[in-house]
Amino acid sequence: MIDFIPYFAGVITLLFGVAFAYALTNTSKKDAELEKKIKESKL
């Protein structure tokens, strides 16, 4: 059972990496939409 601990750690690390990348891409899309709305409201 101890032999599997590094594999579990690797899987958890990959899941955190995927979640972090998704959070960054999702945030940048929302920022782009927000900037567009701000520019439209100033005109």
mmCIF file as gemmi writes it, N, C-alpha and C atoms, coordinates in Angstrom:
data_model
loop_
_atom_site.group_PDB
_atom_site.id
_atom_site.type_symbol
_atom_site.label_atom_id
_atom_site.label_alt_id
_atom_site.label_comp_id
_atom_site.label_asym_id
_atom_site.label_entity_id
_atom_site.label_seq_id
_atom_site.pdbx_PDB_ins_code
_atom_site.Cartn_x
_atom_site.Cartn_y
_atom_site.Cartn_z
_atom_site.occupancy
_atom_site.B_iso_or_equiv
_atom_site.pdbx_formal_charge
_atom_site.auth_seq_id
_atom_site.auth_asym_id
_atom_site.pdbx_PDB_model_num
ATOM 1 N N . MET Axp A 1 ? 0.828 -1.199 0 1 0 ? 1 A 1
ATOM 2 C CA . MET Axp A 1 ? 0 0 0 1 0 ? 1 A 1
ATOM 3 C C . MET Axp A 1 ? 0.867 1.255 0 1 0 ? 1 A 1
ATOM 4 N N . ILE Axp A 2 ? 1.998 1.203 0.673 1 0 ? 2 A 1
ATOM 5 C CA . ILE Axp A 2 ? 2.894 2.361 0.724 1 0 ? 2 A 1
ATOM 6 C C . ILE Axp A 2 ? 3.446 2.67 -0.669 1 0 ? 2 A 1
ATOM 7 N N . ASP Axp A 3 ? 3.539 1.66 -1.506 1 0 ? 3 A 1
ATOM 8 C CA . ASP Axp A 3 ? 4.077 1.862 -2.854 1 0 ? 3 A 1
ATOM 9 C C . ASP Axp A 3 ? 3.175 2.759 -3.709 1 0 ? 3 A 1
ATOM 10 N N . PHE Axp A 4 ? 1.904 2.839 -3.385 1 0 ? 4 A 1
ATOM 11 C CA . PHE Axp A 4 ? 0.97 3.604 -4.197 1 0 ? 4 A 1
ATOM 12 C C . PHE Axp A 4 ? 0.913 5.08 -3.81 1 0 ? 4 A 1
ATOM 13 N N . ILE Axp A 5 ? 1.461 5.451 -2.672 1 0 ? 5 A 1
ATOM 14 C CA . ILE Axp A 5 ? 1.378 6.843 -2.203 1 0 ? 5 A 1
ATOM 15 C C . ILE Axp A 5 ? 1.952 7.836 -3.219 1 0 ? 5 A 1
ATOM 16 N N . PRO Axp A 6 ? 3.122 7.572 -3.814 1 0 ? 6 A 1
ATOM 17 C CA . PRO Axp A 6 ? 3.623 8.529 -4.82 1 0 ? 6 A 1
ATOM 18 C C . PRO Axp A 6 ? 2.689 8.676 -6.024 1 0 ? 6 A 1
ATOM 19 N N . TYR Axp A 7 ? 2.022 7.585 -6.411 1 0 ? 7 A 1
ATOM 20 C CA . TYR Axp A 7 ? 1.092 7.665 -7.534 1 0 ? 7 A 1
ATOM 21 C C . TYR Axp A 7 ? -0.112 8.533 -7.183 1 0 ? 7 A 1
ATOM 22 N N . PHE Axp A 8 ? -0.634 8.373 -5.986 1 0 ? 8 A 1
ATOM 23 C CA . PHE Axp A 8 ? -1.749 9.214 -5.546 1 0 ? 8 A 1
ATOM 24 C C . PHE Axp A 8 ? -1.32 10.681 -5.5 1 0 ? 8 A 1
ATOM 25 N N . ALA Axp A 9 ? -0.128 10.941 -5.021 1 0 ? 9 A 1
ATOM 26 C CA . ALA Axp A 9 ? 0.377 12.317 -4.969 1 0 ? 9 A 1
ATOM 27 C C . ALA Axp A 9 ? 0.494 12.888 -6.382 1 0 ? 9 A 1
ATOM 28 N N . GLY Axp A 10 ? 0.947 12.081 -7.308 1 0 ? 10 A 1
ATOM 29 C CA . GLY Axp A 10 ? 1.058 12.528 -8.702 1 0 ? 10 A 1
ATOM 30 C C . GLY Axp A 10 ? -0.291 12.834 -9.314 1 0 ? 10 A 1
ATOM 31 N N . VAL Axp A 11 ? -1.271 11.986 -9.051 1 0 ? 11 A 1
ATOM 32 C CA . VAL Axp A 11 ? -2.616 12.212 -9.59 1 0 ? 11 A 1
ATOM 33 C C . VAL Axp A 11 ? -3.215 13.485 -8.999 1 0 ? 11 A 1
ATOM 34 N N . ILE Axp A 12 ? -3.055 13.665 -7.7 1 0 ? 12 A 1
ATOM 35 C CA . ILE Axp A 12 ? -3.582 14.872 -7.065 1 0 ? 12 A 1
ATOM 36 C C . ILE Axp A 12 ? -2.901 16.119 -7.626 1 0 ? 12 A 1
ATOM 37 N N . THR Axp A 13 ? -1.601 16.036 -7.851 1 0 ? 13 A 1
ATOM 38 C CA . THR Axp A 13 ? -0.869 17.178 -8.415 1 0 ? 13 A 1
ATOM 39 C C . THR Axp A 13 ? -1.377 17.508 -9.813 1 0 ? 13 A 1
ATOM 40 N N . LEU Axp A 14 ? -1.601 16.485 -10.621 1 0 ? 14 A 1
ATOM 41 C CA . LEU Axp A 14 ? -2.129 16.722 -11.967 1 0 ? 14 A 1
ATOM 42 C C . LEU Axp A 14 ? -3.529 17.334 -11.915 1 0 ? 14 A 1
ATOM 43 N N . LEU Axp A 15 ? -4.365 16.854 -10.993 1 0 ? 15 A 1
ATOM 44 C CA . LEU Axp A 15 ? -5.712 17.421 -10.874 1 0 ? 15 A 1
ATOM 45 C C . LEU Axp A 15 ? -5.661 18.89 -10.475 1 0 ? 15 A 1
ATOM 46 N N . PHE Axp A 16 ? -4.776 19.233 -9.54 1 0 ? 16 A 1
ATOM 47 C CA . PHE Axp A 16 ? -4.639 20.637 -9.158 1 0 ? 16 A 1
ATOM 48 C C . PHE Axp A 16 ? -4.126 21.469 -10.337 1 0 ? 16 A 1
ATOM 49 N N . GLY Axp A 17 ? -3.212 20.923 -11.127 1 0 ? 17 A 1
ATOM 50 C CA . GLY Axp A 17 ? -2.706 21.638 -12.294 1 0 ? 17 A 1
ATOM 51 C C . GLY Axp A 17 ? -3.8 21.913 -13.311 1 0 ? 17 A 1
ATOM 52 N N . VAL Axp A 18 ? -4.63 20.912 -13.564 1 0 ? 18 A 1
ATOM 53 C CA . VAL Axp A 18 ? -5.732 21.077 -14.514 1 0 ? 18 A 1
ATOM 54 C C . VAL Axp A 18 ? -6.736 22.101 -13.99 1 0 ? 18 A 1
ATOM 55 N N . ALA Axp A 19 ? -7.049 22.024 -12.703 1 0 ? 19 A 1
ATOM 56 C CA . ALA Axp A 19 ? -8.004 22.973 -12.122 1 0 ? 19 A 1
ATOM 57 C C . ALA Axp A 19 ? -7.453 24.394 -12.162 1 0 ? 19 A 1
ATOM 58 N N . PHE Axp A 20 ? -6.166 24.547 -11.902 1 0 ? 20 A 1
ATOM 59 C CA . PHE Axp A 20 ? -5.549 25.871 -11.934 1 0 ? 20 A 1
ATOM 60 C C . PHE Axp A 20 ? -5.57 26.449 -13.347 1 0 ? 20 A 1
ATOM 61 N N . ALA Axp A 21 ? -5.25 25.62 -14.34 1 0 ? 21 A 1
ATOM 62 C CA . ALA Axp A 21 ? -5.274 26.079 -15.729 1 0 ? 21 A 1
ATOM 63 C C . ALA Axp A 21 ? -6.691 26.467 -16.144 1 0 ? 21 A 1
ATOM 64 N N . TYR Axp A 22 ? -7.68 25.684 -15.729 1 0 ? 22 A 1
ATOM 65 C CA . TYR Axp A 22 ? -9.075 26.007 -16.052 1 0 ? 22 A 1
ATOM 66 C C . TYR Axp A 22 ? -9.491 27.327 -15.402 1 0 ? 22 A 1
ATOM 67 N N . ALA Axp A 23 ? -9.075 27.52 -14.164 1 0 ? 23 A 1
ATOM 68 C CA . ALA Axp A 23 ? -9.426 28.759 -13.463 1 0 ? 23 A 1
ATOM 69 C C . ALA Axp A 23 ? -8.816 29.963 -14.163 1 0 ? 23 A 1
ATOM 70 N N . LEU Axp A 24 ? -7.585 29.844 -14.623 1 0 ? 24 A 1
ATOM 71 C CA . LEU Axp A 24 ? -6.942 30.96 -15.316 1 0 ? 24 A 1
ATOM 72 C C . LEU Axp A 24 ? -7.63 31.271 -16.636 1 0 ? 24 A 1
ATOM 73 N N . THR Axp A 25 ? -7.949 30.25 -17.416 1 0 ? 25 A 1
ATOM 74 C CA . THR Axp A 25 ? -8.581 30.497 -18.717 1 0 ? 25 A 1
ATOM 75 C C . THR Axp A 25 ? -9.996 31.033 -18.533 1 0 ? 25 A 1
ATOM 76 N N . ASN Axp A 26 ? -10.723 30.52 -17.555 1 0 ? 26 A 1
ATOM 77 C CA . ASN Axp A 26 ? -12.087 30.987 -17.311 1 0 ? 26 A 1
ATOM 78 C C . ASN Axp A 26 ? -12.08 32.441 -16.85 1 0 ? 26 A 1
ATOM 79 N N . THR Axp A 27 ? -11.129 32.794 -16.009 1 0 ? 27 A 1
ATOM 80 C CA . THR Axp A 27 ? -11.032 34.16 -15.509 1 0 ? 27 A 1
ATOM 81 C C . THR Axp A 27 ? -10.672 35.129 -16.634 1 0 ? 27 A 1
ATOM 82 N N . SER Axp A 28 ? -9.757 34.735 -17.508 1 0 ? 28 A 1
ATOM 83 C CA . SER Axp A 28 ? -9.354 35.636 -18.587 1 0 ? 28 A 1
ATOM 84 C C . SER Axp A 28 ? -10.517 35.885 -19.552 1 0 ? 28 A 1
ATOM 85 N N . LYS Axp A 29 ? -11.355 34.874 -19.766 1 0 ? 29 A 1
ATOM 86 C CA . LYS Axp A 29 ? -12.529 35.065 -20.625 1 0 ? 29 A 1
ATOM 87 C C . LYS Axp A 29 ? -13.504 36.043 -19.98 1 0 ? 29 A 1
ATOM 88 N N . LYS Axp A 30 ? -13.714 35.908 -18.68 1 0 ? 30 A 1
ATOM 89 C CA . LYS Axp A 30 ? -14.633 36.814 -17.992 1 0 ? 30 A 1
ATOM 90 C C . LYS Axp A 30 ? -14.078 38.23 -17.985 1 0 ? 30 A 1
ATOM 91 N N . ASP Axp A 31 ? -12.758 38.369 -17.828 1 0 ? 31 A 1
ATOM 92 C CA . ASP Axp A 31 ? -12.142 39.688 -17.858 1 0 ? 31 A 1
ATOM 93 C C . ASP Axp A 31 ? -12.327 40.345 -19.219 1 0 ? 31 A 1
ATOM 94 N N . ALA Axp A 32 ? -12.2 39.561 -20.286 1 0 ? 32 A 1
ATOM 95 C CA . ALA Axp A 32 ? -12.37 40.108 -21.627 1 0 ? 32 A 1
ATOM 96 C C . ALA Axp A 32 ? -13.807 40.587 -21.827 1 0 ? 32 A 1
ATOM 97 N N . GLU Axp A 33 ? -14.77 39.821 -21.336 1 0 ? 33 A 1
ATOM 98 C CA . GLU Axp A 33 ? -16.168 40.233 -21.452 1 0 ? 33 A 1
ATOM 99 C C . GLU Axp A 33 ? -16.43 41.501 -20.64 1 0 ? 33 A 1
ATOM 100 N N . LEU Axp A 34 ? -15.84 41.575 -19.465 1 0 ? 34 A 1
ATOM 101 C CA . LEU Axp A 34 ? -16.029 42.745 -18.606 1 0 ? 34 A 1
ATOM 102 C C . LEU Axp A 34 ? -15.427 43.992 -19.248 1 0 ? 34 A 1
ATOM 103 N N . GLU Axp A 35 ? -14.224 43.851 -19.826 1 0 ? 35 A 1
ATOM 104 C CA . GLU Axp A 35 ? -13.601 44.996 -20.509 1 0 ? 35 A 1
ATOM 105 C C . GLU Axp A 35 ? -14.467 45.473 -21.667 1 0 ? 35 A 1
ATOM 106 N N . LYS Axp A 36 ? -15.047 44.532 -22.396 1 0 ? 36 A 1
ATOM 107 C CA . LYS Axp A 36 ? -15.908 44.896 -23.518 1 0 ? 36 A 1
ATOM 108 C C . LYS Axp A 36 ? -17.123 45.681 -23.029 1 0 ? 36 A 1
ATOM 109 N N . LYS Axp A 37 ? -17.732 45.244 -21.934 1 0 ? 37 A 1
ATOM 110 C CA . LYS Axp A 37 ? -18.894 45.945 -21.391 1 0 ? 37 A 1
ATOM 111 C C . LYS Axp A 37 ? -18.508 47.339 -20.896 1 0 ? 37 A 1
ATOM 112 N N . ILE Axp A 38 ? -17.342 47.456 -20.293 1 0 ? 38 A 1
ATOM 113 C CA . ILE Axp A 38 ? -16.889 48.762 -19.797 1 0 ? 38 A 1
ATOM 114 C C . ILE Axp A 38 ? -16.67 49.725 -20.959 1 0 ? 38 A 1
ATOM 115 N N . LYS Axp A 39 ? -16.045 49.236 -22.028 1 0 ? 39 A 1
ATOM 116 C CA . LYS Axp A 39 ? -15.806 50.09 -23.189 1 0 ? 39 A 1
ATOM 117 C C . LYS Axp A 39 ? -17.119 50.534 -23.822 1 0 ? 39 A 1
ATOM 118 N N . GLU Axp A 40 ? -18.106 49.63 -23.886 1 0 ? 40 A 1
ATOM 119 C CA . GLU Axp A 40 ? -19.4 49.98 -24.47 1 0 ? 40 A 1
ATOM 120 C C . GLU Axp A 40 ? -20.124 51.018 -23.617 1 0 ? 40 A 1
ATOM 121 N N . SER Axp A 41 ? -19.996 50.917 -22.309 1 0 ? 41 A 1
ATOM 122 C CA . SER Axp A 41 ? -20.711 51.845 -21.439 1 0 ? 41 A 1
ATOM 123 C C . SER Axp A 41 ? -20.096 53.24 -21.455 1 0 ? 41 A 1
ATOM 124 N N . LYS Axp A 42 ? -18.809 53.348 -21.76 1 0 ? 42 A 1
ATOM 125 C CA . LYS Axp A 42 ? -18.149 54.654 -21.804 1 0 ? 42 A 1
ATOM 126 C C . LYS Axp A 42 ? -18.479 55.419 -23.076 1 0 ? 42 A 1
ATOM 127 N N . LEU Axp A 43 ? -18.88 54.707 -24.13 1 0 ? 43 A 1
ATOM 128 C CA . LEU Axp A 43 ? -19.179 55.378 -25.403 1 0 ? 43 A 1
ATOM 129 C C . LEU Axp A 43 ? -20.471 56.092 -25.411 1 0 ? 43 A 1
